[in-house]
Amino acid sequence: MPSTISSTQIALPASDLLRKIYQQQQPYTRVTPLLVAESLSKLIHGEVLVKAESLQKTGAFKFRGAIYRLLQMTPEQRQQGVTAYSSGNFARGLAAAGKILNVKVTLVMPADAPENKICSARKLGAQVVLCQQIEPSREEAAQKLSEDIAAQNGSVLLHPFDDPEIIKGQSAVGVELVHQLQEKQARCQSLLCPVGGGSLVAGCSLLFDTFNTGTQVYGIEPEGYAGMNQSLLVDQLSRAPGKNLSHCDALLSRSPGKANFEVVRQTGVKGLQVSEHYVVEAVQMAFEELKLVLEPSGAIALGALLQYPLQFNGQSVVVIATGGNIDKGLFLELMNK
């Protein structure tokens, strides 16, 4: 049985505030396209649209939350600099945001993080410290090291996903998606979001609240790392076993962020697990049909449609393709499988 932690109700930000947050980000971020996935539409006998956040600056949606988080800091806090841990995409997004806003960034990354993500964070000017420890998990070990470093250098400690301000920042994906759906006069009966710590699914569910909009939001996780799914099933913060091998390096958190979980349990989010086979198939399909280069973590929500087509039969579905920061070698390996 998973270990559990009790949960409590929290106040959710209003949509007007989220639209203002989106406007604050706009000078720095990029509007990402909403693409029609024809083969997936045929597969489910409905319509599938793909929100290509892999084309966001730094190659992932994480830049949105990072730039907003730094924009909320006082001049004194920015002078102190920030320290955070990340397996890759938040690291790259925070490094870029720090460079834009002239904030010193120190990053703790797992030693087995993809080399391209480590190198890109360094090229953007961040100081990167590699964490060799993997117990009790690679993420928890990196978090502990980041806490120690922040205490030593007096910087502001940031959490990559379990932060109410980060959640608000990631909600910009949902705000932008609402605008695009209105322009296309399109519906969204189901919204599929990849989940690691859960800031994206939490942020989007603030706009696509199941009880208020009729859109069912799904948090999509790799098999063996479905901490959000388990938490929703028992209605308490829960921990996944995390023993499976997975290419989804950005989604290997064994438990969702507490702030994120408190949001999604109030907005009616459901969870789905996707097996590795369908993740690989999704990477291939995204490249061949949509001409998108996606990392496995960014393609997993497409994999959910491939694995569970009957669950979405006849629906209008939006899938968020969250990131495209994949090593060339791994991309070639997955394309040839």
N, C-alpha and C positions, 0 to 999 in steps of 0.2 A: 504493500500500500504506500502511496506517496505521502511524504510528510506535508503537513498543512499549517498555515498561519491564518488566523481569523482576519476578516476584512470588514471595512466600515464604509458607510455612504460618504461621498464627498460632493461639494458643489461643483457643477460643470459650467465652464465658460459659455456665454451666450454667443450665438452665431454672428452678431454684430461685431463683437470683440474680435472674433476670428477673422472676419473680413478686414478689419483694421490692421491686424497682424500681417495678413497677406500683403496689404498695400505697403507696409513698412519694408517688407522683403523685396518687393518688385524691382527696386533699382539694382539689386544684386543678383537676382535669380533669373532663370530662363523659363519661359512657358514651354512645357513639353507636350508633344503631340498626342492626340487620341486617335489610334489607328484601328481599322476594321480587320479582324482576323477571320478570313473567309472560311478556312478549313475547320476552325473550331466552331464557327457559327453553324456550319453544316452538321458537324458532329453532334451538337446539342439541339439542332432544329430550332435555333433561335438567333440571337445576335450577340457577338462577342466583340467588345471594344477593349483595346489595350492602351493604358496610360503609360507612355514610355519614359519613366523617370530615369532610365539608364542614360538618357540624353540630357539630364540636368548637369549643371556645372559640377565638376569633379566626378562625373559618371554615376551619381546616385542621389536619391532623395535626401540623404543625410545632410547635404549642404544647407538645405532650407532651415532645419532645426539649429544647426551650428551657427549660421549667420544671425538668426534671430536671438539666440542665447547671448551672443557677444554684444549685440545691439542693446540688450537690456541691462548690461553691466554699467556701473558708474565709472567715471574717469579714473577714480582711485583703484577700483578693481581691475580695470584694464591695464593699469600701470603695474599691478602685481603679477600679471600673466595668469595663465590657466594651465591646469594639469588634468588629464583625463586618460582613461584606458579605452582601447577599441581594438577589434580584430581587423579593422581596415577602413570601411567606408566612412564611419564617423571621424576616424583619424584624418583621412584625406580632406573631408569637408571642413573639419575644425581648423586644420592647418591652412587651408585656403582662406577661410573666414578671418583667421588671425593675421594673415598676410595683408588682406584688404583693409582691416581695421587697425593694423599696427599693434597687435596684441601678441606677446610672446607665448608660444604654445609648447608644452611638454607632453609627449604622448608615451604611454606604456602600451606596448603591443605584444601579444603572444609570440614567442619565438618561431612558431610554425605558421604565423600569418603569411598570406601570399606575398612573395617577394615584390611583386609590382606595387602592392599597396604600401609596403614599408618604404620602398624607394620614392614613391610619389609624395608621401608625407614629408620625407626629408627634403626633396626638391622644392617643396613649398615653404621651406624654412623652419619646420618644426624640429625640435630635439626629440629623437625617438630612443626610448629605452626598451630593450627586448626582455620579456619575462620568460625565464626558462621553466618556472614551476607550472605544474598542471594539476595540482591537488588543492582543494577538493574538486576544482575544475579550472580549465585554462582561463576562463573569464573571471572567476572569483580570485584566483591568484594574481592576475593582472590588476584587478580592482584594489586589492590589498596593497600592492606595490605602489600604485598611483596615490593612494592615501598617504603612504609613508613619505613619498617624494614631495607631495604638496605640503605636508607638515614641516618638512626640512627646508624647502625653499620659499615658503610663505605665499605660494600661489593660490588661486581660487580653484578648488576641486570641483570638476564637473562630472556628472554621470552621463554616459552616452545615450541612455534612454529613460531611466527612472527619475525624471525631472519634470514637474508640471510645466515649466517654461519650454522645455524641449517638445513636449506633447503639443503645446499650442503652436510651436514653430512648424512641426510636421503636419499640422492640420491644414497648412497652406495647400498641400496636395489635394485635399478634399474640396477646399474653396475653389481652386482652379478647375477641378473636375466638374463641380456644379455649374460653373459658367460655361464650360465646353458642352456639357449635356444640354443645357438650355439653348445654346447656339445651334446644335444639331437637332433639336427637338427630339432627343433620344431619352429613353427610359433607363433606369438602372434598378433591376429587381434584386440582383445580387452583386455585391462588391467583394472582390477577393484580394486580400492584403497579405503578403509574406510577414511572418512574425519571428523576430529574434527575442528582443526584450519587450517589444510591443508598442513603441511610441507611435509608429505609423498607423497601426490599426486603431489605436486609441484616438489619435488625432482625427483620422477620417471618420470614425464613428460619431464624433461630435457633430459632424455635418450630416451624416447618413445614419441617424439614430433609428433603429428598427421600429421603435414604438411611435415615432413622430413622422417618419418619411415613408415607411413601408419597404425600405431597402434592407435586405438581410446582409449584414456584413459578416464575412468569414475571415478568421485568422488562420493562415496556412503555414504549417510547420513541417520540418522533416521528421520522419519516423524516428522515434527514440529521443527526440528533443521537443516533444509537444507539451511543454510545461503550461502554456496558455490553455490548450485544449483540456488538459487534466484539471487545471484550476477552475475552468468554467463548468466542467462536469460535476465537481464536488462543491462549487461555489465557495472555494477557499483557495488562497495562494498555495500552489502545489509545485512539486519538483519532479521533473522527468528523469529517467535513469541515465540518459546521455551516453549510452555504450555503443550505439551504432556507428559504423563508418559512414561519413557523409561528405560530399563535395560542397555542401552549403556552409562554408566557413563563417559567413556572417550571421547564421541562424542557430548557433550552437549553444545559446544560453539555455540552461536547464530549467530555469524558472523565470517567469515574466517579471518586469518591474512592478513594484507594489502600486505605484501611482497609476501605471497603465492598466493594471488589472482592475483597480477600483473604477476606472472609467468604463472599460468594456463590459463589465458585469452589469452596469447601470444602463448601457445603451443596447443590450441585447445581442452582442456579438456571439457567434458560434465558432467552433474550431474544427479544422480538418487536418489530418496527417497525410503526407505524400511520400510514397516510396521512392528510393533512389532511381529506379528504372524510369519512372515518369519524369523525374527532374531532368535526366539526361535527354530524354525524348523532347522535352520542352525547350531545352537549349538548342537542339537541332532544328526544331520547328520554327523557333523565333528567327533564326538566321536564314533559313531557307525560304520562309514565306514573308516575314515582316522585315527582313534585312536588318534585324537588330542583333547586336552582339551582347549577349546577356551572360552574367555569371550564374552559376547554379542557384544561388540564393535569390537572384533577381528573376529567375525563370520559374520558381517553384509554384507560383499561383497559376501559371499556364498549365503546369503539370497536374494541378488539382482537377482541371477540366478534362484532361486526358484520362485521369484515373477514375473520375466520378461523373461521366457525362450524363447519366440518367438522373442524377440529383438536380441537374440544371436544365433538364429537358424543356424546350419551348420558352426559355427565359431570355431576357435582355441582361447580359452580364458584363461588368467592367472588371478587368484584371489589371492590377498595378505591377508593372515590370520594374522592380525597384533599383536595379544596379547592373552595370556592365563592366565592372573592373575585374577582368579575368586574365590570368597569365596566358600568354600565347600557347605555351606547351600544353596546358590543361585544355584550352579551347580546342586545339587540334586533336587531342586525345578523345574528347567527348564527341567531336564531330565524326570521328572515325569509328565510334562504337556501333 
